Amino acid sequence: MSARAPLDRDHGLELLRQMLLVRRFEEKCVELYSATKIRGFMHLYIGEEAVAAGAMQALESDDAIVATYREHGHALVRGVSAASIMAEMYGKLEGCSRGRGGSMHLFDAATRFYGGNAIVGGGLPLAVGLALADKLRGRRQVTACFFGDGAVAEGEFHECMNLSALWDLPVLFLCENNLYAMGTRIDRYESQTDLALKAASYEMTAWSVDGMDVLAVEEATRRAAAEVRAGSRPCFLELRTYRFRAHSMYDPDIYRSKDEIEAWKQHDPITDLIEQLRAGELIADSDVEALERSIAGEIDAAIAFAEAGTLEPVAELERFVYAEGASA
């Protein structure tokens, strides 16, 4: 692999802005959830921000994105507005899924963001279908499919890896390995914990990346996306990361030790990037403070938008459930 390109100020600040936006947005969501402004299930991405921020930098605007139920970060970095996401969290009509999806079902056709999928591994066959459609139409787009390590134990994973390799489909599989499938550690449900090695058995290029290093994620994704785009062949990245918060807001998080969590927090991707930028004399404290102010304003505006939003009228609740005007 070639040496990493030097980091410049503007690019470093943009990566930092994206990760800070995801972190602060979700921290505010915790407050709103506790105040019962947001209801239902909610899964936080805190600690894993480097994966979404780094990977999206290497993807084109017309590439397709498929994500999991822990997708707030992917959607924000992809360009789905904080306002439409927050309105969706509130269940308002102005949300990106008209308030019908909530936290786990964010969707935005304009940015080719296809979920938000609540079923573990559920996004994998969707990604294969999107990639097949692009290939049949002669498009050069990549379909980037994010999923957790728990999905590797699902049948869809193996079916989709097999078909994408057999049919030479342009899918970039991005496995966010945070070590836990809900509350079960990976070595308790996978006999082979080297997930890149498992993926390579399907005759596709696969390797592991430090998912807490945003620059390493960007570099690896750029290389993998270029390979997929050039050869219309699938590729697999195992992004080794860690969630600092519990699996969901309902999870008591008693299956791992506090020492383990604190040890991983010593490799916080946001703190690490700030230190790297400071070491290179690319930013000052005032730059970080300016980013924080700007992000706080964006989140406040998103909350105001959501608060002022409207609930879907009861008379319209049957819309989009059955096809209208279909003959018997």
N, C-alpha and C positions, 0 to 999 in steps of 0.2 A: 504494500500500500504506500502511496506517495506521502511525503511529509505534509503535515497540516499547514494550510496557508496561514500567513500572519493575520491576526485579528485586528480589524480597524475599528475606530471609535464608533462610527455610525452603525455598523453592523452589530457591534457589541451592545450598544444602547437599545437597538431594536429587539434583540434577543432578551435582554433584561426586561424591557417594557412588557413583552409578551408574557414572560413567566410571572412578573409581578402582578399583571392584570389578572391572570388565572388565580394566583394565590389570594389576592385581596378580594376578588369577586366571590370566591368560595368561602372565605372567612366571613364575609358579610352575609352570605347565604345561611351560614350556621346561626348567626344572630336572628335572621328572619325566620328560620325554621323554629328556633326556640320560642319566638314570639307568635308562632302559628300563622304567620303570613304565608309560608310555604308549607305544603302538606304532602303526604304520601312518602314514597321512598326517595332517598337522596344519597348518592355515593360520591364521596369527595376524591379529588385528584391531587390533593396537597402532598407534595413530596415527589410527584411524578412529572412535574411541569416541563422538565428538560426534554422529555420524549416528544410531546406535542410540538413544542416550540422549535426543537431542532429538526424534526422530521418535516414539518410544514414548509420550512425554508427551502427544502430540496424538491418540493413538488410544484407543479405548474397549476395555474388557476383553472384549467380545464380538466385536470385529473379528478377522478372521483375519490371521495373519502367515505369509508364505512367505519363506524366506531361502536363502542360498547355502551353499557348504561353508565359508565364513569366517563362521560364525554363532554362535560362543560368546557374543559381545557381545549379539546380538539376543536370544538365549535368556535370558541372565542378566537383562537389563533388562526383558524381558517378564514375568519372575517365575518362570521355571523355576529350581528350587533349585540352588545351587552344588553341593550334595551329590549330587543325581541326575545332574548334568552330569559331575562328576568321576568318579562311578562308571561312567558310560558311557564316559568316556575310558579307564578302566582295563579296560573290557570285562566289567564285572560285571553280574550279573543285576539288581541294584538300580538300574541306570542307567535313564535316561528312555526308552531304546529297548531295554531288557533286555540291554544289552551287545553287541547285534548290529550297531549302527550306527557306534559310535565317534565320533570328532571331527566327521566330515562329515555325520552323519545324526541329529542331535538332533531329537527329536519329543516333543510333549506336548499331548495332546488337551485336557486340562483348561484350558490357557491359549490354545487354538486356535493353537498353534504348529506349523505343518505343514512342518517341515524348515528346515534341513539338507538340501540336494540337491546331490549330487556332480557332476552333469552341468551344464556351463556352459549357462545358459539353461533348465535343466530345470524350474525352479520357475515359469516364466512360464505355461505351459499349465495347471499345477495351480491357479494363482491365478485364471485365467480361469474354470476349472471351478467353483471355490469361489464366485466372484462370481455366476456364472450360477445356481448352486443357491440362493444367498441371494435373488437377484432373483425366481426362480420361486416361492419360498416367501413372498414379500412381506416379507422382512426388510430392515431399514435399515442393515445392517452394511456396513463397508468391508473389502475385502481389500487389505492392504498387501503389495506384492511387492518385496522387496529383491533387486537383482542388480548385477553389476559391469559396467563399460563393455565388457568383452570379449563379454558376452552380446548386445550391440547388433549384432554382426556375425553372429549366428546367425539361421537362418531362423525359429525359434520367436518371436523378438522381433517380427519384422514381422508374422507371422501373428497373434500375440496382440494387438498394438496395433491391427491392422485389425479383428479380430473384436470386441474390447471396444468400439471406437468404433461399429461397425455395430450391435451389439446393445445399446448403452447400458448397459454393465456397470459396477458400482461398484468399479472397481479403481484403487488408487493405486499407480502405478509409481514406485519409488524407486531410481534408478540411482546407485550409489556409484561415481563416476568417480575412480579413484585413478591414472589416467593409463597404467596398464599392464595388458594382458591377458597374464597370466603374465610373460613377459620381453619382450613387444613393446609399444613405446610407441604411444599412440593415433594419432599422426599417421602411423604406418607401416601402419596397417590400416584407417583410416577416412578417406575423402576429405572428409567433412564432420565436423569435430571438435566442432561445436556440437551436442551431443546433444539439447538441448531443442528446437532448431530442427528437427532430424530428427523428433522425436516430434510436433511441431506439425503436420507434414505429414499426420498421421492425423486431423486435425480434433479435437484435444483440447487443453485448456489445458496449457501446459508452460512452465517457466522454470528457470533455474539458480540455485543457492544455494551460499554458502560453507559447505562441509561440515566445515570445521574450527572453526566457530563454533556451539556447541551451541544458543545462543539463536536464532540465525538459522534453524537447522534446525527447531527447535520451532515458531517462528512460521510458517515456510513450510508445514510439514506440517499445522499446525492449519488454516491457510487452505485448503490443498488438500483435506484430509479433509472439511472442511465443504462444499466445492463438490461433491465426489463424493457425499456423503451426501444433500445437498439435491436433486441432479439426477439421481442414479443414472447418472452419466457418468464415464468414466475421466479421470484427471489424471496428469501426469508431472512429476517433479522430478529434475533433475540435481544431485546433491550432490557438489560438487567437493572431493575429499579426497585423502589420501595415506597409504599404509602405510609405516611406518618400518622394518618388518622385511621379509625376503625373501618371495617368493610362498608358499613352504612351507618346512618344515624341511629339505628336500632341495635347495633352490635355492641355488646359489652366489652369486646376486645380482651378476653381473658386467656387467649390461646398463645400469646407471645409475651415475652418479658419486657418490662420497662427498660431494662438495660439494653436489650436488642434495639428497641426503638430509638433510644438516645444515641446509640452507636451509629445508627444510620443517619440521624440528624446532624452528625458531625460532617456529613457529606451532602449537606443541603445544596441543591443545584443553583439556587439563587445566590446564596452566600458565596459559593465557590466562584461563580462568574464575576461577582462584584470584586472579590479579592484578586482575581486574575486581571480584570480591567484596571484596578488600582495599581497593581504591580507593574503593568505596562504603561502607567501614567496616562491612561486613556480617558479616565473619568475622575471627577472630584465628588466630594460629599454633596455638593450643591446639585450635581446632576441627578443623583439618586433622589434627593429631596424633591426636585422638580418633577421627576417621574411619579413619585408617590402622590404629589398634589394633583397632577393631571389625571391619574388613575382614580383617585378618590372622587374627583369631579365627575368622571365618566360613570362611575358606579352610582353616585348619588342621582345623576340624571336618569340612569336605568331604573332605579327604584321609584323615582317620581313618575316615570312613564308607566311602570307596572301598576302603581297605586291608582293612577288616573285611568287605567284601562277598564274595559267592560267585560262582564261575564256573558257567555253565550246565552241568548234567550232560550228558555225551556222549549219553546215551539220549534227550535232548530236542532234539538238533540238527536233527532233521527237522521239528520243529514250526514252523508258520507258513511252510513251504516249499510244501507242497501242501495243498489242501483236504482235511480229514479227513472220511471217510464219504461221499465223492462216488461216485455210481454210474458205471459204465463207459458 
